Amino acid sequence: MPELRKDPVVERWCIIAAGRGKRPSDFVGEREPHFTPEGEKSCPFCYGREDRTPPELAAYGRPPDAGPNTPGWTVRVVPNKFPALQRDGEFIRTSDGVYDRMSGIGAHEIIVETPDHYRTLDNMDVSAVAGMLRAFSDRMLDLENDDRFKYVQVFKNFGVAAGASLEHPHCQLIATPVVPKRIIEELKGALEYHEFKERCVFCDVVQRETSDGTRVVLEDDYFVSIVPFASRFPFEVHILPKKHIASFTEIAEDDAYRFSVHLKTMVGKISLAFGEPPYNFMLHTAPCRRGDLAYYHWHLELIPKLAKAAGFEWGTGFYINPTVPEQAAKDLREVPFEVNEAEAEVQTV
């Protein structure tokens, strides 16, 4: 029997099509290779090709006596060569009757996760993943100094079907002069919940999921990885800190390491279960300079590309998920991917 479930934050309804009952084996099939010899040969993100990108904005791991834009780095941040928004220029906003427009001011950056062209996130050391997260936070903090920017979105596209145009493992960051609609929806829903119950809805979700346990994939004292109650997509996973923190920029160094364990584990389980499918992850955080919000809670959404939105989804805003979330969580728990104990120990990033 199908079931409709409502997301407690944005009040979006999803259809859980239990009758279809799709399991991991139903999604495994032939996939396009993520890496090719041609891709490596022309890659601008590999060691020794630093001159093929715009001058770097930040780099980590390089010896102190090494100059910028040279090999030796572990994580490197560069401007996108073909940016969606540009940092230079005057911010102008105008209207024409019912239509509004503004100049395309913003920032678009690439976070190169590793110098290894073939090193996927699930095969990176936890300390390397934590180094990538440090770059996220540092760049977000730097961009928040620009009053023109209202929001900084960090995201990853892995695989052509997920929107990646280059093979080399990388994430992207886009700073926008307005708060995006999806974040506004979360902020609005979270504020309404807080005004009614005087509690953070995300904190309540964490409490409910950890006490119930049926949708929990991984849990420790600091973070929980869950398949959401009203999942839009099969095997969608959200990672949330147990402690209330509105902005990702407030994450402590030790917590960044612990979060890395969750992120690596979730990507690893999905990769192992579905034959390394394309995926996206998006870091949702408080808008710029609003890290003290009592009603918002940063989190990461990880979505494997196992199903496509079609006419019904686009026309209604409903999503049809053929996998029951509780079963999806159980299936992911049973995938034998674990970070070894030595890696899981908190280290200095």
C-alpha positions as CSV (number, residue, x, y, z in Angstrom):
1,M,0.0,0.0,0.0
2,P,1.5,3.4,-1.0
3,E,1.9,6.0,1.8
4,L,2.3,9.8,1.8
5,R,4.8,11.2,4.2
6,K,5.4,14.9,5.0
7,D,8.8,16.4,5.7
8,P,8.6,18.1,9.1
9,V,10.7,21.1,8.1
10,V,9.5,22.2,4.6
11,E,6.2,20.3,4.8
12,R,6.8,18.7,1.4
13,W,4.9,15.5,0.8
14,C,6.5,12.4,-0.7
15,I,4.9,9.3,-1.9
16,I,6.5,6.1,-0.6
17,A,5.6,3.6,-3.2
18,A,6.0,0.5,-0.9
19,G,4.5,-1.8,-3.5
20,R,7.4,-1.3,-5.8
21,G,9.8,-2.3,-3.0
22,K,13.1,-1.6,-4.8
23,R,16.2,-3.0,-3.1
24,P,19.9,-2.3,-3.8
25,S,20.1,-5.1,-6.4
26,D,17.3,-3.5,-8.4
27,F,19.5,-0.4,-9.0
28,V,22.7,-2.0,-9.9
29,G,23.4,-2.1,-13.7
30,E,25.9,-1.1,-16.3
31,R,27.4,2.3,-15.6
32,E,29.6,4.7,-17.6
33,P,33.2,4.7,-16.3
34,H,33.9,7.6,-14.0
35,F,37.6,7.8,-15.0
36,T,39.2,7.5,-18.4
37,P,42.8,7.7,-19.6
38,E,41.8,10.7,-21.7
39,G,40.3,12.4,-18.7
40,E,43.5,12.1,-16.7
41,K,45.6,13.2,-19.7
42,S,43.8,16.5,-20.0
43,C,43.0,17.1,-16.3
44,P,43.9,20.6,-15.1
45,F,43.7,19.5,-11.4
46,C,46.5,17.0,-11.3
47,Y,50.0,17.6,-9.9
48,G,52.3,19.6,-12.1
49,R,49.4,21.3,-14.0
50,E,48.7,24.1,-11.5
51,D,49.3,26.6,-14.3
52,R,46.2,25.3,-16.1
53,T,43.9,26.8,-13.5
54,P,43.4,30.4,-12.4
55,P,45.8,31.3,-9.5
56,E,44.8,29.4,-6.3
57,L,42.8,31.0,-3.5
58,A,44.1,28.6,-0.9
59,A,46.2,25.4,-0.6
60,Y,46.8,23.0,2.2
61,G,49.6,20.5,2.9
62,R,52.3,22.1,0.8
63,P,55.7,22.5,2.5
64,P,56.2,26.1,3.9
65,D,59.1,26.8,1.6
66,A,57.2,25.9,-1.5
67,G,55.7,28.7,-3.6
68,P,52.0,29.0,-4.5
69,N,50.6,27.2,-7.6
70,T,53.1,24.5,-7.3
71,P,52.9,20.7,-6.5
72,G,53.0,19.5,-2.9
73,W,49.4,20.3,-1.8
74,T,46.8,18.0,-0.4
75,V,43.8,20.2,-1.0
76,R,43.7,23.1,-3.4
77,V,41.1,25.8,-4.0
78,V,40.9,27.7,-7.2
79,P,38.3,30.0,-8.9
80,N,36.1,28.2,-11.4
81,K,37.5,29.0,-14.9
82,F,33.9,29.3,-16.2
83,P,32.0,30.8,-13.2
84,A,28.3,30.8,-12.9
85,L,28.6,34.1,-10.9
86,Q,31.5,36.6,-10.9
87,R,33.1,38.3,-7.9
88,D,34.2,41.5,-9.7
89,G,31.7,44.2,-10.7
90,E,29.1,46.4,-9.2
91,F,26.0,45.0,-7.6
92,I,22.9,46.4,-9.3
93,R,19.3,45.4,-8.7
94,T,16.5,46.7,-10.9
95,S,12.9,45.8,-11.7
96,D,10.8,46.0,-14.8
97,G,7.1,45.7,-13.8
98,V,6.6,42.2,-12.4
99,Y,10.2,41.2,-13.3
100,D,13.3,41.6,-11.1
101,R,16.9,41.3,-12.2
102,M,20.3,41.8,-10.6
103,S,23.8,41.7,-11.7
104,G,25.5,38.3,-11.5
105,I,27.7,39.1,-8.6
106,G,28.9,36.1,-6.5
107,A,31.8,33.6,-6.3
108,H,32.3,30.2,-7.9
109,E,35.2,28.2,-6.6
110,I,36.6,24.6,-7.0
111,I,37.8,22.6,-4.1
112,V,40.2,20.0,-5.5
113,E,39.9,17.2,-2.8
114,T,43.1,15.4,-3.6
115,P,46.1,15.4,-6.0
116,D,45.2,11.8,-6.9
117,H,43.1,11.7,-10.1
118,Y,41.5,8.4,-9.2
119,R,41.1,8.8,-5.4
120,T,37.4,8.8,-4.7
121,L,36.0,10.1,-1.4
122,D,35.4,6.6,0.0
123,N,39.0,5.7,-0.7
124,M,40.5,8.8,0.9
125,D,42.0,8.7,4.4
126,V,39.6,10.3,7.0
127,S,42.3,12.9,7.7
128,A,42.2,13.9,4.0
129,V,38.4,14.2,4.1
130,A,38.7,16.3,7.2
131,G,41.2,18.5,5.3
132,M,38.6,19.0,2.6
133,L,36.1,20.0,5.2
134,R,38.5,22.5,6.6
135,A,38.8,24.1,3.2
136,F,35.0,24.3,3.0
137,S,34.8,26.2,6.3
138,D,37.8,28.5,5.6
139,R,36.4,29.5,2.2
140,M,32.9,30.1,3.6
141,L,34.3,32.3,6.4
142,D,36.3,34.3,3.9
143,L,33.4,34.9,1.6
144,E,31.1,35.9,4.5
145,N,33.4,39.0,4.9
146,D,31.8,40.3,1.6
147,D,28.5,41.9,2.6
148,R,27.2,41.3,-1.0
149,F,27.0,37.6,-0.4
150,K,24.0,36.2,1.5
151,Y,24.6,32.5,1.2
152,V,27.4,30.1,0.4
153,Q,26.4,26.7,-1.1
154,V,29.0,23.9,-1.1
155,F,28.2,20.8,-3.2
156,K,29.7,17.8,-5.0
157,N,28.7,16.3,-8.3
158,F,30.2,12.9,-8.8
159,G,29.8,11.3,-12.2
160,V,28.5,12.7,-15.5
161,A,24.9,11.8,-14.6
162,A,25.2,13.9,-11.5
163,G,26.5,16.9,-13.3
164,A,30.3,16.5,-13.1
165,S,32.2,17.9,-16.2
166,L,35.7,16.9,-14.9
167,E,36.7,13.5,-13.6
168,H,39.2,14.6,-10.9
169,P,37.6,14.5,-7.5
170,H,36.4,18.0,-6.6
171,C,33.7,19.9,-4.9
172,Q,32.3,23.3,-5.8
173,L,31.3,26.4,-3.8
174,I,29.0,29.2,-5.1
175,A,28.3,32.3,-3.1
176,T,25.0,34.1,-4.1
177,P,23.7,37.6,-3.5
178,V,20.4,36.1,-2.3
179,V,19.4,33.3,0.0
180,P,18.3,30.3,-2.3
181,K,14.7,29.3,-2.3
182,R,15.3,25.8,-0.9
183,I,17.2,27.3,2.1
184,I,14.4,29.9,2.6
185,E,11.9,27.0,2.7
186,E,13.9,25.3,5.4
187,L,14.4,28.5,7.4
188,K,10.7,29.4,7.2
189,G,9.6,25.9,8.3
190,A,12.2,25.7,11.0
191,L,11.2,29.2,12.4
192,E,7.5,28.3,12.4
193,Y,8.2,25.1,14.3
194,H,10.4,26.9,16.8
195,E,7.8,29.6,17.4
196,F,5.2,26.9,18.1
197,K,7.2,24.4,20.1
198,E,10.2,26.6,21.2
199,R,12.6,23.9,20.0
200,C,14.7,23.3,16.9
201,V,13.0,20.9,14.5
202,F,16.3,19.4,13.4
203,C,17.2,18.7,17.1
204,D,13.8,17.0,17.5
205,V,14.5,15.0,14.3
206,V,17.8,13.9,15.7
207,Q,16.2,12.9,19.1
208,R,13.4,11.0,17.4
209,E,15.6,9.2,14.9
210,T,18.2,8.1,17.5
211,S,15.5,6.9,19.9
212,D,13.6,5.0,17.2
213,G,16.6,3.7,15.3
214,T,14.8,2.2,12.3
215,R,16.1,4.9,9.9
216,V,19.6,5.3,11.4
217,V,22.5,4.0,9.3
218,L,25.4,5.2,11.5
219,E,25.5,6.9,14.9
220,D,28.1,8.0,17.4
221,D,28.1,10.6,20.3
222,Y,28.4,13.5,17.9
223,F,26.7,12.8,14.5
224,V,23.9,10.6,13.1
225,S,23.4,9.5,9.5
226,I,19.8,8.7,8.7
227,V,17.5,7.9,5.8
228,P,15.0,10.7,6.1
229,F,11.4,9.8,7.1
230,A,10.0,11.5,4.0
231,S,12.9,10.6,1.6
232,R,12.5,12.1,-1.8
233,F,14.9,9.6,-3.5
234,P,15.8,5.9,-2.9
235,F,18.7,5.6,-0.4
236,E,18.9,9.3,0.3
237,V,21.0,10.0,3.4
238,H,21.2,13.0,5.7
239,I,24.1,13.5,8.1
240,L,23.3,15.8,11.1
241,P,25.3,16.9,14.2
242,K,23.7,16.0,17.5
243,K,24.7,19.3,19.0
244,H,22.8,22.3,17.8
245,I,25.0,24.3,15.4
246,A,23.4,26.6,12.8
247,S,26.4,27.3,10.6
248,F,28.9,24.8,9.4
249,T,31.6,27.4,9.9
250,E,31.2,26.9,13.7
251,I,32.3,23.2,13.5
252,A,35.1,22.3,15.9
253,E,38.2,20.7,14.5
254,D,37.6,17.4,16.3
255,D,34.0,17.4,15.1
256,A,35.2,17.9,11.5
257,Y,37.2,14.7,11.9
258,R,34.2,12.8,13.3
259,F,31.9,14.2,10.5
260,S,34.5,12.9,8.0
261,V,34.0,9.4,9.3
262,H,30.3,9.6,8.6
263,L,30.7,11.2,5.2
264,K,33.3,8.6,4.1
265,T,31.2,5.7,5.4
266,M,28.0,6.8,3.8
267,V,29.6,7.4,0.4
268,G,31.4,4.1,0.8
269,K,28.3,2.1,1.6
270,I,26.4,3.6,-1.3
271,S,29.4,3.0,-3.7
272,L,29.7,-0.6,-2.6
273,A,25.9,-1.3,-2.6
274,F,25.2,0.2,-6.1
275,G,28.4,-0.2,-8.0
276,E,29.8,3.3,-7.5
277,P,26.8,5.2,-8.8
278,P,26.8,9.0,-9.6
279,Y,25.8,11.0,-6.6
280,N,25.4,14.6,-5.3
281,F,25.9,16.0,-1.9
282,M,24.8,19.4,-0.7
283,L,25.9,21.1,2.5
284,H,23.0,23.1,4.0
285,T,24.0,25.8,6.5
286,A,22.8,29.1,7.9
287,P,22.9,32.2,5.7
288,C,26.0,34.4,5.9
289,R,26.5,36.1,9.2
290,R,23.6,34.3,10.8
291,G,25.4,31.5,12.6
292,D,23.6,32.2,15.9
293,L,20.1,31.0,14.7
294,A,18.4,29.1,17.4
295,Y,16.0,27.4,15.0
296,Y,18.3,26.2,12.2
297,H,20.7,23.3,12.2
298,W,23.4,22.6,9.5
299,H,23.3,19.2,7.8
300,L,24.5,17.4,4.7
301,E,22.2,15.7,2.1
302,L,23.6,12.9,0.1
303,I,21.6,11.6,-2.9
304,P,22.7,8.7,-5.1
305,K,21.5,9.1,-8.7
306,L,19.3,5.9,-8.8
307,A,16.0,7.4,-10.0
308,K,15.0,10.4,-12.1
309,A,12.4,13.1,-11.4
310,A,9.8,13.0,-14.2
311,G,6.6,14.9,-15.2
312,F,4.7,14.2,-12.0
313,E,7.5,15.4,-9.8
314,W,8.1,18.5,-11.9
315,G,4.4,19.3,-12.1
316,T,3.4,18.8,-8.5
317,G,6.5,19.1,-6.3
318,F,5.7,15.6,-5.0
319,Y,8.4,12.9,-5.2
320,I,7.8,9.2,-5.7
321,N,10.2,7.0,-3.8
322,P,10.1,3.3,-4.7
323,T,12.1,2.3,-1.6
324,V,10.7,2.4,2.0
325,P,13.1,4.5,4.1
326,E,13.2,2.0,7.0
327,Q,14.2,-0.8,4.5
328,A,16.7,1.5,2.9
329,A,18.4,2.2,6.2
330,K,18.4,-1.5,7.1
331,D,20.0,-2.3,3.7
332,L,22.7,0.3,4.1
333,R,23.5,-0.8,7.7
334,E,24.2,-4.2,6.3
335,V,26.6,-3.0,3.6
336,P,30.0,-4.1,4.9
337,F,31.8,-0.8,4.6
338,E,33.4,0.5,7.8
339,V,36.2,2.9,8.6
340,N,38.9,1.1,10.6
341,E,39.5,2.0,14.2
342,A,42.8,3.7,13.6
343,E,41.3,6.0,11.0
344,A,38.2,6.7,13.2
345,E,40.3,8.0,16.1
346,V,40.2,11.8,16.3
347,Q,43.3,13.4,15.0
348,T,44.5,17.0,14.4
349,V,43.6,18.1,10.9
